[in-house]
Structures are given as structure tokens and as C-alpha cells.
């Protein structure tokens, strides 16, 4: 069974291919992925590597924990399951604003403030 590893403190120019090449020295890599910012496309400095089995995953942890990659000491450990995200609903109008657009700032008579519309 494949084991997923978290790899942190990556250089920002490291690619998924770099991770796959590096970790293949410890065994068979099922997948390697550097996490990037969805807007800029720049690396966020961490990624995940999936090793073919537990034995190879442990070998990779031992070999690459603290490994110097382009001047940065890698953090490598077994990935934890992603925490469940809260199910809170978001308003279509953004944080804290009312549907009338008043935003709770005393605009309009409904909020108890003066009517500041022009």
C-alpha cells in the first residue's frame, strides 16, 4: 500500500519533477506534487510524495529528513489526513455585509442609523 509523505521547507523553485527525482533514490515514487499558489502559480514551499510501500517511505524519511536541498533543510514526515473543513456558509455579499449592502456601518434606516443615501 502506498504511503504519502509531507515534504516541507522546499526551495520555491523546486518542481514536482525535482521531488520525484530526489525521492526515487529511496524507492519507487507513485506520485510527487509541489503545492502552488492558485493565483500566482508560485510554489508554496511544500509538497507531497507518495511512495510505493511503507518500507520505502520510512527509508525516504530517514534519508531526506534534514537533507540540504538548494540551501534549505527539508522536513519530511508521514502526511496526516486532511482535517475536515468547517461547514459554515458564506454570504454571497462577503464577510459580514447585509443583503441591503449596508455592511452594518449605520447606513440606512434599517440599521438604526441615519439615512446617508444621496
Residue pairs with C-beta under 8 A, 6 or more apart in sequence:
1 53
1 54
2 30
2 50
2 51
2 52
2 53
3 50
3 51
3 53
3 54
3 56
3 57
3 78
4 48
4 49
4 50
4 51
4 78
4 79
5 23
5 48
5 49
5 50
5 51
5 57
5 60
5 61
5 76
5 77
5 78
5 79
6 46
6 48
6 75
6 76
6 77
6 78
6 79
6 80
7 19
7 46
7 47
7 48
7 49
7 64
7 74
7 75
7 76
8 45
8 46
8 74
8 75
8 76
9 45
9 46
9 72
9 73
9 74
9 75
10 19
10 34
10 43
10 45
10 46
10 47
10 69
10 72
10 74
11 43
11 45
11 69
11 70
11 71
11 72
12 42
12 43
12 45
13 43
13 70
14 34
14 43
14 47
14 69
14 70
15 34
16 32
16 33
16 34
16 47
17 32
18 34
19 32
19 33
19 34
19 47
19 49
20 29
20 31
20 32
20 49
22 64
22 67
22 69
23 29
23 32
23 49
23 51
23 60
23 64
25 63
26 51
26 56
26 59
26 60
26 63
26 64
27 51
27 52
27 53
27 55
27 56
27 57
27 59
27 60
28 51
28 52
28 53
28 56
29 49
29 50
29 51
29 52
30 50
30 51
30 52
31 48
31 49
31 50
32 47
32 48
32 49
32 50
33 47
33 48
33 49
34 43
34 46
34 47
35 43
35 44
35 46
35 47
35 48
36 42
36 43
36 44
37 43
37 44
48 79
49 60
51 57
51 60
57 78
60 76
61 76
61 77
61 78
64 74
64 76
65 74
65 75
65 76
65 77
66 73
66 74
67 73
67 74
67 76
68 74
91 97
93 99
93 101
96 103
96 104
97 103
97 104
98 104
98 111
100 108
100 110
102 108
102 110
102 111
104 111
105 111
105 113
106 112
106 113
106 114
106 116
107 113
107 115
107 116
107 117
108 115
108 116
108 117
109 115
